[in-house]
């Protein structure tokens, strides 16, 4: 078996058939589909069983609700394919997805092959995009999309550690999974210029919208530190600092007058890491992080909003 397609399912009775049929319509044929009913309270489990009756490549696993990460782990544990690809049950893949990803795996000595979600522009990457650059991009949340879908991962590099993420981590669990995978191999990833995934934002399914807060961001950062080998922390500290400016910008632009987050443990640790690593902060980020005068913040953020509007 070449590819195992892992599909966690929770409260997706109106989307599941479309998702599964998009996989069955693949130009590539050597795959299995594993549907994991994660204790869904609606008809998702029933629909999954009916789909399995229609095609022998589909298997269904019913389990008590444990969250999308643990559902994925259940699927990987049951998989027999050389490669794993993850698909959210309210999304779909393109007909060429599996074939394009698999062909790239045959043409390169790699453990990770990544395509693009529909609508995202192809990146201009270095000719020799290596595993160190990929790790840095994955940690900083730049260039490469943070979701675990739209890619092939060699099953042999996946361990239970990739899924050892507490449910309290409400934002960033996908990034943690990708970071851990990136350190499970020394082989360079392959990025293909092919649209392989169609993402749909469904707040009732596996993906939820969560408000960012300093406590959650600090928990995520602690888990990120645990995901990166200790001896590599210094090497990738700049990437970790860059990513921590994302919530700083989010809080600042959501409410310029709210500075309560500035006294948090999350910000204190960020400032300490900036100082210890001699990280050079750009003018905009420095203002957002250090300026405490609320009127000054309002004026400065207003200026940046206007600048962004006219530079579209």
Steps between C-alpha positions, in 0.01 A plus 500: 500500500643835396287756688273494803258793506406581860171687548390591857123555510304705750161662438544504122189316382438762231859503371637146534371352174647785295834455674513124445381518139775752423754242618334216310513714185879510514697417186725299733352166611740332745359638823276425795270736686471474877204692645524557875163578655614700804187442706293727279151559646331542161469256207865524402580147619202351315593678178859377535380140533281536192791639299716203603238262363525667159878474458738239639782753533315672785533392863317657795619520859258615769651643818406713798552870445860596565564783259638523150863431598418171671264407216785546254724285719238225498496513121877492465521203740258308277660606172693264272611747232862600452384860502245686713289793391255675731171642380249691712153357447344832399763558230580328171801420285557561131485205254874531433607538865608148591663432164700823497616458859589133454689556175711763676579248774629256238718763332665624821666354808266656752266430790269800450329621181289817515251647251285812509144570610285652228532878501849525647765642271797283413808597699835598359730278704877451479618239250636293787226539760635286782369351821646782712314763297183293519529465877551874535197577280287247688599644838451863397172434319629659180495394135386136545136459609471386861230236449599129491285431193600548138809286541638148516696389807690174502327282758827368642599844638172550685500407869263540792701808601352690204155462656594559863336841511257592781150604401558826688708609202211651305705682237813369337472124544543454124819706507634291789434182302688638200791620713537156654488334161769736371740389773423131440693507171820646362382470140406815313127552437359529151262786416304444179323768297166324496165580657409195705254615766173693526459645850160584645465684830239319709473623858289199600752240390861423579615858459378754755543873530663584830583836652873548548610576855843526668447187709419291194792646307741421783369143522550463126853639522586260784379212283702633207813503716425139594458417130846623403810317625661705780830517315318667208324773702769762445516429126125552453439770763462772233222299336327457837523873567356586158198278555429653842452838337187368323282518815663832595380648171160334536439644849630842400281536192192345662496765773778763509385617845526157664852453635420242769691233308821704532544391862461128425749219546489448124627852428759484779648181353497648150689811614753284684560284194543810281761633742685170545521427128578860390204477263450817295136610520362710215357844580134399467532191719704690760228764526225241545697310763645783709281813459262515800342842452150421374453821300836451329409143421166606352664757273783270390273202433262724309791610285596138425141417412485786250835399357382141454177620337670723242772244427254227398 
